[in-house]
């Protein structure tokens, strides 16, 4: 069985095929072709709209893997080979300017038969076409092209490419990217793109924040702060009760001076402890804490970008809800009896 026949056997009738993993793209024509090119031809895939496979061919990862052949309407003898990638231009009606892409099977009277998705439905099936709007086709150079895993992926212009860049930025720097930030990386290989966005102070800060967040989750900071608040409330209640007791002793003619002195001392002691706890709380809210980075990760060096020296510590300004561990340690000492 040929490569093309095997692909048809595996995919015929499949619905909403998704190659790039983006839900809204499921069932589009380039999705099934992506699987055919990568998994059956073992050639690089161009993550872009269908027409761009032809019009942007020279700026894509396709040269060398494919031969670009323009459609000549005046040459009746010009026929693609079975398995070639057929491409329609953006003027194709109902294509939204994206054109169409399919796998050529064989010629027919006045046209040809191809294996398509998103033509008459978002499922894979054979379709009979005429030559109208066909830009041309790409012939796979299976014997000369390297495997996709051995080639550098060149960043391209397109929504799918930007979506991946944006997701990578969010994972590495902790924020979404803008189109203006992505534009300089168009035409750059993916390794240099990753180096540029990861070998960066903003990326280091995001890593430290992630580590701090993992520590907060592991040590249950949220539960600790609630416990501390309860402890402060309980201590204040004791102080209030002692004040009531003191007032009762003062009103009691039988109370000795020693009883009164002991009550006053105890009330003063707890009041001082409460004040010290509040002062420490205010201090920790304003003071940056030095948080050790337990496992510093150095970026992979390349000839273009040497690896920076790994950092051992990071200074992080703690927010009010990020003081749980330090405050817990402090209060556990001053309230221990």
ABEGO torsion letter per residue (X at the ends): XBAAAAAAAAABGBBGBBAAGBAAABGBAAAAAAAAAAAAAGBBBBBBBAAAAAAAAAABAABGABBBBBBBAABAABBBBBGBBBBBBAABBGAGGAEBBBBBABBBBGBBBBBBBGBGEBBBBBBBBBABGBAEBBBBBAAABBBAAABBBBBBBEAAAAAAAAAAAAAAAGBBBBAAAAAAABGBBAAAAAAAAABBAAAAAAAAAAAAAAAAAAAGAAAAAAAAAAAAAAAAAAAAAAAAAAAAAAABAABBAAAAAAAAAAAAAAAAAAAAAAAAAAAAAABBBBBBBABBBBBBBBAABBBBBBBABBBBBBBAAAAAAAAAAAAAAAABX
